Amino acid sequence: MEQKLAMYRLSAGVVFSLVFYACSDPQSALQQPLTEVEADLHRHIAVLAADEFEGRAPGTAGEDKTVAYLSQEFAALGLLPGNGDSWFQEVPITSVDAKPSAIVVRRPGYQRELVLGEEVNVGTMQQVSQVVVQDSPLVFAGYGIVAEERGWNDYAGLDVTGKTVLVLVNDPGYASQDEALFNGNRMTYYGRWTYKYEEAARQGAEAVLVVHETGAAGYPWGVIGSPEARIGLTAENRHLDRAGVEGWISRAMAEELLTAAGLDYQSMKDAAVRPGFKAVDLGGMSFSVTLNSTLSSSMSKNVVARIAGAKFPEEHIIYSAHWDHLGMRPQQEGDNIYNGASDNASGTAALLAIARQFQQRRQAPLRSILFLALTAEESGLLGSRWYAENPLYPLETTVANLNMDNIYGMLDGRTTEVAVVGHGYSELEDYLVRAAAGQDRTVVPEPSPEKGYYYRSDHFNFARAGVPALDTTRSNASREHGNVWGQSRLDAYTANIYHQPGDEYFPDWDLSGSAEEALLFYQVGSTLADSRDFPNWSATSEFRAERDRSSSRRALILSAE
């Protein structure tokens, strides 16, 4: 029945995949679908980013409104439910709203109570009612990295059981700008704060504090400085394998602590860049805090819609975008709704716009197309992690993941370039280059590789599972105004809009660039859907081995169909 339905979907408008390359003028070939997609983006972003959706936080009334809207819109377009007869994949989540007592650092002759939200931000992922850290010895552990393949171990000879580790954000490559050290300016996963929390826990630390620096982190203190409930996948072990306290500390406060211990922050940072760095005990300094937590568990939802392939329905191209944002903060004065218009109502709207383009093809795609609107990305890529660990369709027969996150980014209009996050990582870029040429655009590396965007959105969980994953970010190459203007817009967005209440929708937005990006992703997926290709990772990618292992499993799965 699915195949029959798919075969009879006829075009109600523009046959984009046929027109895209047929016209000698790429811009005139693009104009009609561009206008249609731009209108779709305006319509859907306006709804999803409205105050009535309360910032789309998982486990709230805002989620209920969001997933209802998305499932209704997919149904109206004629798509099929993606999970049997359901539009949803349930994702078990637990919110931990931790209220800290006094946060105190002391040593002989020095005692300081840290100001929550201004100097430190602490919380916990442990799903328990109370976490107590009392007089835990503080240790400076450099970048907090253990990378055996690079001969790097910041914890060498160090026992941090029952201790609090202070670590630097990013990795030594960024700090040194040495291309021979880690990946130079381009952040590795070792540079992400998520990795630092994970490694500190593996080492037995009871608390971990990451030193915030705007350049190295990729965003200002305001993005992470405000205390809030933390959401994680519900765990049988209540995440007791995590450090009891995870948090950030401002650079100014870290400098003060090191000075009180008779050390110089910059000197310690310079030392941490050099191989063989040895962790330093902060001279009898200790860290104390008690977290009293309110727990709330619920089932959040990934929204899943599907177009069945006409010939190879068991093979899937996955389009993904996270529907969630940061919700509301009632205690905050003034505007306290984090609407997330750009991040990521824009990417979610693109899912619906691309779905329309597929439905308007003259013929159904040969392979199946899966549209995943994912929950809890802002809480640690949870919806995509849950899907990757509990796939509705085998990852071995998943052709690719095309992820759209924040495709507006406060840069008005169209660009001459396509900026790839993780440039050179996979063979998907070959398809992207060809599609971009049809828009008179060139493919370039992302403008800020030091910010580690490849590890900051949902495509990363597909990549870890071996599925080639493509993600782009907004280039600064404004077609109308040039690179300097474009970069100023991106910088202003990061400084003033990203993860702030100001990320709101405005009807006068120029969404032509966002529409162009959506059509680019449509063309890549459409080409893959009508091919027999299974793209792979580049030979040097850390994800290549898993994809290679899956190829033999894929053959068994497809032979059994």
LOVEX-527262 format. One record per residue (C-alpha): y, x negated, z. Coordinates in Angstrom, 2 decimals, decimal comma, padded with zeros to 5 digits, always signed. Example, Ala and Ser with C-alpha at 12.3 -4.5 7.8 and 13.67 -1.06 7.14 Angstrom:
! residues 2
{site {-004,50 -012,30 +007,80}} {site {-001,06 -013,67 +007,14}} 
! end
This chain:
! residues 561
{site {+000,00 +000,00 +000,00}} {site {+002,40 -002,83 +000,87}} {site {+001,82 -004,45 -002,52}} {site {+002,38 -001,15 -004,29}} {site {+005,64 -000,54 -002,45}} {site {+006,82 -004,04 -003,22}} {site {+006,03 -003,74 -006,93}} {site {+008,18 -000,62 -007,30}} {site {+011,37 -001,95 -005,75}} {site {+013,83 -001,80 -008,66}} {site {+017,29 -003,23 -008,90}} {site {+020,12 -000,94 -007,78}} {site {+022,80 -003,53 -008,56}} {site {+023,11 -007,16 -009,51}} {site {+020,02 -009,10 -010,53}} {site {+021,34 -012,25 -008,92}} {site {+018,36 -014,51 -009,44}} {site {+018,54 -013,93 -013,21}} {site {+022,31 -014,06 -013,57}} {site {+022,89 -017,08 -011,33}} {site {+022,10 -019,73 -013,93}} {site {+022,45 -017,68 -017,10}} {site {+026,22 -017,87 -017,38}} {site {+027,89 -021,03 -018,63}} {site {+030,63 -020,54 -016,02}} {site {+029,01 -020,78 -012,54}} {site {+032,02 -019,19 -010,87}} {site {+032,06 -016,05 -013,03}} {site {+028,27 -015,77 -012,70}} {site {+028,71 -015,81 -008,97}} {site {+031,59 -013,39 -008,61}} {site {+029,85 -009,99 -008,60}} {site {+027,14 -010,76 -005,99}} {site {+029,71 -012,76 -004,04}} {site {+031,92 -009,69 -003,71}} {site {+028,98 -007,53 -002,70}} {site {+027,71 -009,98 -000,08}} {site {+031,21 -010,53 +001,30}} {site {+031,56 -006,78 +001,82}} {site {+028,17 -006,69 +003,57}} {site {+029,21 -009,52 +005,88}} {site {+032,46 -007,82 +006,84}} {site {+030,69 -004,55 +007,59}} {site {+027,92 -005,99 +009,73}} {site {+030,01 -008,57 +011,61}} {site {+032,55 -005,89 +012,52}} {site {+029,80 -003,86 +014,16}} {site {+027,83 -006,64 +015,83}} {site {+030,94 -008,33 +017,26}} {site {+032,54 -005,13 +018,52}} {site {+033,33 -004,85 +022,23}} {site {+030,84 -001,99 +022,43}} {site {+028,03 -004,52 +021,88}} {site {+029,14 -006,37 +025,04}} {site {+028,58 -009,86 +023,68}} {site {+024,92 -009,22 +022,78}} {site {+023,34 -010,90 +025,80}} {site {+019,53 -010,64 +026,04}} {site {+018,24 -008,14 +028,57}} {site {+021,42 -006,02 +028,58}} {site {+022,68 -002,82 +027,05}} {site {+024,23 -005,05 +024,40}} {site {+020,75 -006,12 +023,32}} {site {+019,58 -002,52 +023,08}} {site {+022,47 -001,66 +020,76}} {site {+021,97 -004,80 +018,69}} {site {+018,25 -004,53 +018,01}} {site {+018,57 -000,80 +017,31}} {site {+021,30 -001,46 +014,76}} {site {+019,37 -004,24 +013,04}} {site {+016,10 -002,31 +012,78}} {site {+017,94 +000,74 +011,42}} {site {+019,75 -001,33 +008,81}} {site {+016,56 -003,09 +007,67}} {site {+014,84 +000,30 +007,41}} {site {+017,76 +001,72 +005,42}} {site {+017,38 -001,16 +002,95}} {site {+013,73 -000,22 +002,44}} {site {+012,11 -003,18 +004,17}} {site {+008,84 -002,93 +006,08}} {site {+008,41 -003,48 +009,83}} {site {+007,38 -007,11 +010,30}} {site {+004,98 -006,72 +013,23}} {site {+002,43 -004,17 +012,13}} {site {+004,24 -000,85 +012,41}} {site {+006,88 -002,29 +014,73}} {site {+010,25 -003,84 +013,96}} {site {+010,05 -005,95 +017,11}} {site {+008,25 -008,89 +018,65}} {site {+008,59 -008,75 +022,41}} {site {+009,74 -011,94 +024,13}} {site {+009,25 -012,11 +027,94}} {site {+012,36 -013,54 +029,60}} {site {+013,51 -014,08 +033,15}} {site {+017,13 -014,45 +034,16}} {site {+017,87 -016,73 +037,12}} {site {+021,32 -016,06 +038,58}} {site {+021,72 -019,00 +040,97}} {site {+024,56 -019,05 +043,46}} {site {+025,14 -022,56 +044,86}} {site {+026,19 -023,35 +048,38}} {site {+028,54 -026,27 +048,95}} {site {+027,78 -029,07 +046,48}} {site {+028,14 -032,25 +048,50}} {site {+027,88 -035,94 +047,69}} {site {+028,01 -038,39 +050,57}} {site {+027,41 -042,00 +051,54}} {site {+028,59 -044,08 +054,51}} {site {+032,37 -043,86 +054,49}} {site {+032,54 -041,30 +051,69}} {site {+031,95 -037,55 +051,47}} {site {+033,02 -035,18 +048,73}} {site {+032,48 -031,48 +048,06}} {site {+032,42 -030,99 +044,28}} {site {+034,33 -028,08 +042,74}} {site {+031,98 -025,74 +040,89}} {site {+033,14 -025,04 +037,34}} {site {+035,72 -027,83 +037,32}} {site {+033,84 -030,95 +038,37}} {site {+030,24 -029,83 +038,21}} {site {+028,09 -026,99 +036,93}} {site {+024,63 -026,61 +038,42}} {site {+021,82 -024,12 +038,09}} {site {+018,06 -023,93 +037,90}} {site {+015,33 -022,82 +035,55}} {site {+012,82 -022,52 +038,40}} {site {+012,00 -018,83 +038,73}} {site {+012,15 -018,76 +042,53}} {site {+014,57 -017,21 +045,00}} {site {+015,76 -020,48 +046,52}} {site {+015,98 -024,17 +045,64}} {site {+017,05 -026,64 +048,32}} {site {+018,11 -030,19 +047,53}} {site {+019,06 -031,98 +050,73}} {site {+020,35 -035,56 +050,89}} {site {+018,62 -036,49 +047,66}} {site {+019,30 -040,18 +046,79}} {site {+021,47 -040,59 +043,67}} {site {+020,36 -042,97 +040,93}} {site {+022,18 -043,86 +037,71}} {site {+019,47 -043,91 +035,02}} {site {+021,54 -044,80 +031,96}} {site {+020,74 -042,43 +029,12}} {site {+017,61 -041,10 +030,82}} {site {+015,43 -041,91 +027,80}} {site {+011,79 -042,93 +027,49}} {site {+011,06 -043,73 +023,83}} {site {+007,95 -045,87 +023,56}} {site {+008,17 -046,13 +019,77}} {site {+011,61 -047,71 +020,19}} {site {+010,65 -049,93 +023,10}} {site {+013,07 -048,07 +025,36}} {site {+012,49 -046,92 +028,93}} {site {+015,40 -046,17 +031,24}} {site {+012,93 -045,27 +033,99}} {site {+010,96 -048,51 +033,84}} {site {+009,93 -049,61 +037,33}} {site {+011,76 -046,64 +038,84}} {site {+010,32 -043,92 +041,06}} {site {+012,70 -040,95 +041,11}} {site {+010,43 -038,57 +043,01}} {site {+012,66 -036,54 +045,29}} {site {+015,79 -038,15 +043,85}} {site {+018,77 -037,00 +041,79}} {site {+019,34 -038,81 +038,49}} {site {+022,75 -039,22 +036,90}} {site {+022,44 -039,73 +033,13}} {site {+024,74 -040,09 +030,13}} {site {+024,86 -037,56 +027,30}} {site {+023,88 -038,52 +023,72}} {site {+022,02 -041,77 +023,07}} {site {+022,71 -045,52 +022,77}} {site {+023,07 -045,31 +018,98}} {site {+026,14 -043,12 +019,26}} {site {+027,69 -045,22 +022,02}} {site {+027,18 -048,50 +020,15}} {site {+027,63 -047,20 +016,57}} {site {+024,84 -049,67 +015,76}} {site {+022,73 -048,29 +012,90}} {site {+019,82 -050,41 +014,09}} {site {+019,83 -048,73 +017,51}} {site {+018,17 -045,32 +017,59}} {site {+019,78 -043,53 +014,60}} {site {+023,21 -045,06 +014,99}} {site {+025,92 -042,42 +014,95}} {site {+023,41 -039,65 +014,18}} {site {+022,07 -038,14 +017,41}} {site {+018,34 -038,16 +018,02}} {site {+016,58 -035,57 +020,17}} {site {+016,71 -038,16 +022,96}} {site {+020,46 -037,55 +023,06}} {site {+020,23 -033,84 +023,77}} {site {+020,78 -032,60 +027,30}} {site {+017,63 -030,49 +026,98}} {site {+015,57 -033,64 +026,50}} {site {+017,24 -035,32 +029,48}} {site {+016,31 -032,39 +031,72}} {site {+012,75 -032,49 +030,42}} {site {+012,34 -036,24 +030,91}} {site {+013,86 -036,23 +034,40}} {site {+011,34 -033,56 +035,38}} {site {+008,46 -035,59 +033,91}} {site {+009,62 -038,51 +036,03}} {site {+009,55 -036,37 +039,19}} {site {+013,30 -035,99 +039,82}} {site {+014,31 -033,02 +041,95}} {site {+017,78 -032,84 +040,39}} {site {+019,45 -034,15 +037,22}} {site {+023,15 -034,30 +036,33}} {site {+024,31 -035,08 +032,79}} {site {+027,73 -036,71 +032,48}} {site {+029,92 -034,70 +030,13}} {site {+032,07 -036,43 +027,52}} {site {+033,56 -034,25 +024,80}} {site {+032,93 -036,61 +021,89}} {site {+029,39 -037,49 +022,88}} {site {+028,42 -033,91 +023,75}} {site {+030,08 -032,35 +020,72}} {site {+032,04 -029,73 +022,66}} {site {+034,62 -029,61 +025,45}} {site {+033,93 -029,06 +029,14}} {site {+034,96 -025,42 +028,85}} {site {+031,81 -024,65 +026,88}} {site {+029,50 -025,56 +029,78}} {site {+031,76 -025,63 +032,81}} {site {+031,49 -021,98 +033,85}} {site {+028,53 -021,04 +036,08}} {site {+026,32 -018,30 +034,68}} {site {+022,80 -016,93 +034,91}} {site {+020,21 -018,94 +033,01}} {site {+017,55 -017,29 +030,91}} {site {+014,11 -018,76 +030,25}} {site {+010,76 -017,61 +028,97}} {site {+008,87 -015,96 +031,82}} {site {+006,36 -018,51 +033,09}} {site {+003,23 -018,16 +035,19}} {site {+004,07 -021,44 +036,94}} {site {+007,66 -020,15 +037,51}} {site {+008,85 -023,36 +035,83}} {site {+008,11 -025,34 +038,96}} {site {+007,44 -028,28 +036,63}} {site {+011,20 -028,40 +035,97}} {site {+013,65 -030,27 +038,18}} {site {+014,91 -027,96 +040,89}} {site {+018,55 -028,45 +039,92}} {site {+019,82 -029,08 +036,39}} {site {+023,47 -029,47 +035,64}} {site {+026,50 -031,21 +034,23}} {site {+029,12 -033,35 +035,92}} {site {+032,53 -034,19 +034,50}} {site {+033,23 -037,76 +033,45}} {site {+036,11 -037,97 +035,93}} {site {+033,80 -036,99 +038,77}} {site {+031,11 -039,42 +037,63}} {site {+033,70 -042,20 +037,57}} {site {+034,73 -041,34 +041,13}} {site {+031,14 -041,40 +042,37}} {site {+030,41 -044,78 +040,80}} {site {+033,65 -046,19 +042,16}} {site {+032,72 -044,96 +045,65}} {site {+029,41 -046,80 +045,22}} {site {+031,25 -050,01 +044,30}} {site {+030,46 -049,74 +040,58}} {site {+032,56 -049,39 +037,43}} {site {+031,74 -046,46 +035,15}} {site {+032,60 -048,15 +031,86}} {site {+030,72 -051,31 +032,81}} {site {+027,64 -049,26 +033,69}} {site {+027,93 -047,32 +030,46}} {site {+028,20 -050,54 +028,45}} {site {+025,14 -051,93 +030,22}} {site {+023,14 -048,76 +029,52}} {site {+023,51 -049,30 +025,77}} {site {+021,62 -052,59 +025,90}} {site {+017,82 -052,72 +025,71}} {site {+016,19 -053,53 +029,03}} {site {+018,78 -051,68 +031,09}} {site {+017,65 -051,21 +034,70}} {site {+018,52 -048,07 +036,65}} {site {+020,91 -048,54 +039,55}} {site {+020,72 -046,95 +042,99}} {site {+024,15 -045,70 +044,04}} {site {+024,21 -047,51 +047,34}} {site {+022,90 -044,88 +049,71}} {site {+024,78 -042,02 +048,06}} {site {+023,05 -038,63 +048,25}} {site {+023,35 -035,20 +046,64}} {site {+022,92 -031,84 +048,40}} {site {+023,03 -028,22 +047,27}} {site {+021,17 -024,99 +047,95}} {site {+020,73 -022,45 +045,17}} {site {+020,04 -018,84 +046,13}} {site {+018,85 -017,00 +043,06}} {site {+018,55 -013,42 +041,94}} {site {+015,69 -013,00 +039,47}} {site {+015,46 -010,40 +036,76}} {site {+012,61 -010,19 +034,25}} {site {+012,53 -008,13 +031,09}} {site {+011,20 -007,98 +027,57}} {site {+013,73 -009,11 +025,03}} {site {+013,11 -008,62 +021,33}} {site {+012,99 -010,56 +018,12}} {site {+013,71 -008,17 +015,26}} {site {+011,23 -008,65 +012,39}} {site {+011,48 -007,16 +008,90}} {site {+009,37 -007,93 +005,87}} {site {+009,23 -007,69 +002,11}} {site {+005,60 -007,93 +001,00}} {site {+004,86 -010,42 -001,77}} {site {+003,57 -008,90 -004,99}} {site {+000,92 -011,55 -005,57}} {site {+000,68 -013,83 -002,52}} {site {+001,57 -011,58 +000,43}} {site {-000,12 -013,90 +002,96}} {site {+002,43 -016,66 +002,21}} {site {+005,88 -016,29 +003,82}} {site {+009,38 -017,65 +003,50}} {site {+011,17 -017,03 +006,80}} {site {+014,90 -016,35 +007,01}} {site {+016,15 -016,64 +010,58}} {site {+019,35 -016,13 +012,54}} {site {+019,89 -015,52 +016,23}} {site {+021,44 -012,17 +017,13}} {site {+022,36 -013,04 +020,73}} {site {+025,53 -014,43 +022,23}} {site {+026,87 -014,97 +025,75}} {site {+027,48 -011,40 +026,87}} {site {+030,09 -010,48 +029,47}} {site {+031,42 -012,26 +032,56}} {site {+032,81 -009,47 +034,77}} {site {+034,28 -011,88 +037,32}} {site {+036,45 -013,50 +034,65}} {site {+040,05 -012,32 +034,40}} {site {+041,44 -011,17 +031,08}} {site {+039,17 -010,95 +028,06}} {site {+035,66 -011,43 +029,47}} {site {+033,58 -010,33 +026,47}} {site {+032,06 -013,17 +024,46}} {site {+031,79 -011,27 +021,18}} {site {+030,25 -014,09 +019,12}} {site {+031,61 -012,95 +015,77}} {site {+031,09 -016,29 +014,09}} {site {+028,30 -017,37 +016,45}} {site {+026,21 -015,64 +015,36}} {site {+027,08 -012,19 +014,12}} {site {+027,88 -014,02 +010,86}} {site {+024,37 -015,43 +010,43}} {site {+022,76 -012,16 +011,52}} {site {+024,88 -010,25 +009,02}} {site {+023,72 -012,70 +006,36}} {site {+020,10 -011,70 +007,02}} {site {+020,95 -008,13 +006,07}} {site {+023,02 -009,20 +003,07}} {site {+020,21 -011,41 +001,75}} {site {+017,67 -008,65 +002,34}} {site {+019,77 -006,39 +000,08}} {site {+019,78 -009,05 -002,64}} {site {+015,98 -009,33 -002,52}} {site {+015,62 -005,56 -002,69}} {site {+017,82 -005,51 -005,79}} {site {+015,66 -007,94 -007,74}} {site {+014,12 -006,48 -010,89}} {site {+010,69 -007,57 -009,63}} {site {+009,39 -008,08 -006,13}} {site {+008,96 -011,72 -005,06}} {site {+005,47 -013,11 -005,49}} {site {+005,42 -014,35 -001,90}} {site {+006,42 -012,39 +001,19}} {site {+009,84 -012,69 +002,77}} {site {+010,19 -012,41 +006,55}} {site {+013,53 -011,76 +008,19}} {site {+013,70 -012,88 +011,83}} {site {+016,68 -011,90 +013,97}} {site {+015,95 -014,01 +017,03}} {site {+016,79 -013,51 +020,68}} {site {+018,00 -015,98 +023,31}} {site {+019,02 -018,88 +021,10}} {site {+021,97 -019,50 +023,36}} {site {+019,59 -019,78 +026,32}} {site {+017,59 -022,63 +024,79}} {site {+016,18 -021,43 +021,43}} {site {+013,80 -019,10 +023,26}} {site {+013,18 -016,46 +020,62}} {site {+012,24 -019,01 +017,97}} {site {+010,15 -020,96 +020,46}} {site {+008,24 -017,80 +021,32}} {site {+007,67 -017,02 +017,64}} {site {+006,56 -020,60 +016,86}} {site {+004,08 -020,46 +019,74}} {site {+003,00 -016,88 +018,95}} {site {+003,47 -016,50 +015,19}} {site {+002,99 -013,11 +013,61}} {site {+001,87 -014,85 +010,41}} {site {+000,16 -018,26 +010,33}} {site {+002,54 -021,20 +010,33}} {site {+000,11 -022,99 +008,01}} {site {+000,94 -020,46 +005,28}} {site {+004,62 -020,33 +006,10}} {site {+006,35 -021,98 +003,17}} {site {+009,72 -022,71 +004,77}} {site {+012,26 -021,63 +007,35}} {site {+015,84 -021,03 +006,16}} {site {+018,07 -020,73 +009,21}} {site {+021,63 -019,42 +009,32}} {site {+023,70 -020,09 +012,40}} {site {+027,45 -019,66 +012,54}} {site {+028,03 -019,56 +008,79}} {site {+031,67 -018,66 +009,25}} {site {+032,85 -021,33 +011,69}} {site {+036,54 -020,39 +011,38}} {site {+036,98 -022,16 +008,03}} {site {+038,52 -019,70 +005,58}} {site {+037,37 -019,62 +001,99}} {site {+034,98 -021,52 -000,19}} {site {+034,01 -025,18 -000,19}} {site {+033,11 -027,73 -002,84}} {site {+030,30 -029,12 -000,70}} {site {+027,21 -027,95 +001,15}} {site {+026,80 -029,83 +004,43}} {site {+023,13 -030,20 +005,43}} {site {+022,15 -030,53 +009,07}} {site {+019,52 -033,27 +009,13}} {site {+020,31 -034,53 +005,64}} {site {+017,30 -036,11 +003,93}} {site {+014,74 -034,62 +006,31}} {site {+012,71 -032,49 +003,90}} {site {+011,94 -031,62 +000,28}} {site {+013,77 -028,32 +000,75}} {site {+016,92 -030,20 -000,12}} {site {+015,70 -030,54 -003,70}} {site {+015,87 -026,76 -004,04}} {site {+019,21 -026,68 -002,26}} {site {+020,71 -029,25 -004,64}} {site {+019,74 -027,17 -007,67}} {site {+021,06 -023,95 -006,15}} {site {+024,30 -025,62 -005,09}} {site {+024,86 -026,89 -008,63}} {site {+024,87 -023,25 -009,74}} {site {+027,84 -022,74 -007,42}} {site {+029,57 -025,91 -008,65}} {site {+028,96 -027,53 -005,26}} {site {+027,37 -030,77 -004,14}} {site {+025,08 -031,39 -001,17}} {site {+026,30 -033,87 +001,47}} {site {+025,31 -034,88 +005,01}} {site {+026,81 -032,88 +007,86}} {site {+030,26 -034,13 +008,87}} {site {+029,39 -034,69 +012,55}} {site {+025,80 -035,98 +012,86}} {site {+026,58 -037,39 +016,29}} {site {+026,68 -033,85 +017,71}} {site {+022,94 -033,31 +017,24}} {site {+023,15 -029,97 +015,49}} {site {+019,60 -030,34 +014,18}} {site {+018,32 -029,80 +017,71}} {site {+020,74 -027,01 +018,58}} {site {+019,53 -024,04 +016,56}} {site {+016,37 -022,08 +015,91}} {site {+015,14 -024,04 +012,90}} {site {+014,22 -026,85 +015,32}} {site {+011,29 -024,91 +016,77}} {site {+009,89 -024,32 +013,28}} {site {+010,38 -028,00 +012,50}} {site {+008,48 -029,05 +015,63}} {site {+005,63 -026,82 +014,48}} {site {+005,60 -028,61 +011,12}} {site {+007,31 -025,93 +008,99}} {site {+010,01 -027,47 +006,74}} {site {+013,28 -026,02 +007,98}} {site {+016,68 -025,97 +006,36}} {site {+019,98 -025,50 +008,15}} {site {+023,50 -026,01 +006,87}} {site {+026,85 -026,24 +008,58}} {site {+030,32 -025,62 +007,27}} {site {+031,70 -028,48 +005,22}} {site {+035,29 -029,52 +005,69}} {site {+035,78 -029,68 +001,89}} {site {+037,93 -026,57 +001,42}} {site {+038,05 -025,71 -002,29}} {site {+041,61 -024,42 -001,97}} {site {+043,18 -026,65 +000,70}} {site {+041,21 -029,92 +000,78}} {site {+039,32 -031,89 +003,42}} {site {+042,12 -032,61 +005,88}} {site {+042,96 -028,93 +006,22}} {site {+039,28 -028,04 +006,40}} {site {+038,60 -030,55 +009,15}} {site {+041,57 -029,30 +011,15}} {site {+040,13 -025,78 +010,98}} {site {+036,72 -026,95 +012,13}} {site {+038,24 -028,98 +014,96}} {site {+040,33 -026,01 +016,09}} {site {+037,25 -023,79 +016,06}} {site {+035,28 -026,21 +018,23}} {site {+038,14 -026,72 +020,67}} {site {+039,36 -023,14 +021,04}} {site {+036,84 -020,61 +019,70}} {site {+033,28 -021,90 +020,05}} {site {+031,56 -020,11 +022,97}} {site {+034,86 -018,59 +024,05}} {site {+036,08 -014,96 +024,20}} {site {+038,26 -015,75 +021,18}} {site {+035,24 -015,70 +018,85}} {site {+036,17 -012,23 +017,63}} {site {+036,10 -010,51 +014,25}} {site {+039,29 -009,96 +012,27}} {site {+039,35 -007,72 +009,17}} {site {+041,56 -010,18 +007,26}} {site {+038,97 -012,97 +007,42}} {site {+038,27 -014,63 +004,09}} {site {+034,48 -014,50 +004,05}} {site {+034,04 -015,68 +000,46}} {site {+032,72 -019,05 +001,69}} {site {+030,26 -017,38 +004,04}} {site {+029,11 -015,10 +001,22}} {site {+028,63 -018,13 -001,01}} {site {+026,50 -019,76 +001,71}} {site {+024,36 -016,62 +002,04}} {site {+023,83 -016,49 -001,72}} {site {+022,88 -020,15 -001,69}} {site {+020,15 -019,43 +000,86}} {site {+019,07 -016,41 -001,15}} {site {+018,62 -018,54 -004,26}} {site {+016,59 -021,22 -002,44}} {site {+014,28 -018,59 -000,93}} {site {+014,02 -016,65 -004,18}} {site {+012,96 -019,77 -006,07}} {site {+010,37 -020,66 -003,44}} {site {+009,09 -017,08 -003,36}} {site {+008,21 -017,20 -007,06}} {site {+006,63 -020,66 -006,97}} {site {+003,38 -022,15 -005,74}} {site {+005,14 -024,99 -003,95}} {site {+004,61 -025,88 -000,32}} {site {+007,48 -028,27 +000,41}} {site {+006,91 -031,07 +002,88}} {site {+008,98 -033,27 +005,13}} {site {+010,23 -036,65 +003,99}} {site {+007,82 -039,53 +004,49}} {site {+009,74 -040,86 +007,49}} {site {+010,22 -037,53 +009,28}} {site {+008,77 -037,10 +012,76}} {site {+007,65 -033,61 +011,65}} {site {+005,61 -034,80 +008,65}} {site {+002,35 -035,40 +010,50}} {site {+002,10 -031,81 +011,74}} {site {+002,74 -030,43 +008,23}} {site {+000,09 -032,73 +006,79}} {site {-002,42 -031,58 +009,40}} {site {-001,67 -027,96 +008,56}} {site {-002,46 -028,40 +004,86}} {site {-006,23 -028,45 +005,42}} {site {-006,00 -025,44 +007,75}} {site {-003,92 -023,66 +005,12}} {site {-006,65 -024,09 +002,53}} {site {-009,18 -022,47 +004,88}} {site {-006,87 -019,55 +005,67}} {site {-006,02 -018,84 +002,04}} {site {-009,65 -019,13 +000,92}} {site {-010,59 -016,50 +003,49}} {site {-007,99 -014,00 +002,24}} 
! end
